[in-house]
Amino acid sequence: MVDGGSKEDAIKIDVSNELEGSQAEDSYIARLYGRRNKDWRFESQRQIEEDGKSYDIVTIVLNDGTKREIYFDTSEYFAK
């Protein structure tokens, strides 16, 4: 399973709109790190555009205090 730890390894979400994209991102993070607000907590989210692609970068904090940035490639559905 790709961890989305960089732009080059961004997780591509195959959905048709932003709401579905957000839900898919949460589900993907849960598969990697466990339950939200139990095993990890949401810290922030930002969007960037680089090289003609759109990305969501979600920052979470694990229970041990470790921060993780997870890149999602949102090019296919962002702003549709």
ChimeraX attribute file (.defattr): number of C-alpha atoms within 10 A of each C-alpha:
attribute: neighborCount
match mode: 1-to-1
recipient: residues
	/A:1	7
	/A:2	10
	/A:3	17
	/A:4	20
	/A:5	15
	/A:6	13
	/A:7	16
	/A:8	9
	/A:9	14
	/A:10	19
	/A:11	22
	/A:12	17
	/A:13	18
	/A:14	14
	/A:15	16
	/A:16	13
	/A:17	14
	/A:18	14
	/A:19	12
	/A:20	14
	/A:21	22
	/A:22	16
	/A:23	11
	/A:24	15
	/A:25	20
	/A:26	15
	/A:27	15
	/A:28	18
	/A:29	18
	/A:30	14
	/A:31	11
	/A:32	11
	/A:33	15
	/A:34	14
	/A:35	14
	/A:36	15
	/A:37	11
	/A:38	10
	/A:39	13
	/A:40	21
	/A:41	16
	/A:42	15
	/A:43	12
	/A:44	11
	/A:45	13
	/A:46	10
	/A:47	14
	/A:48	11
	/A:49	12
	/A:50	8
	/A:51	5
	/A:52	6
	/A:53	13
	/A:54	18
	/A:55	21
	/A:56	24
	/A:57	23
	/A:58	20
	/A:59	16
	/A:60	21
	/A:61	17
	/A:62	17
	/A:63	12
	/A:64	8
	/A:65	10
	/A:66	9
	/A:67	15
	/A:68	18
	/A:69	18
	/A:70	22
	/A:71	25
	/A:72	26
	/A:73	25
	/A:74	26
	/A:75	17
	/A:76	16
	/A:77	17
	/A:78	18
	/A:79	10
	/A:80	8
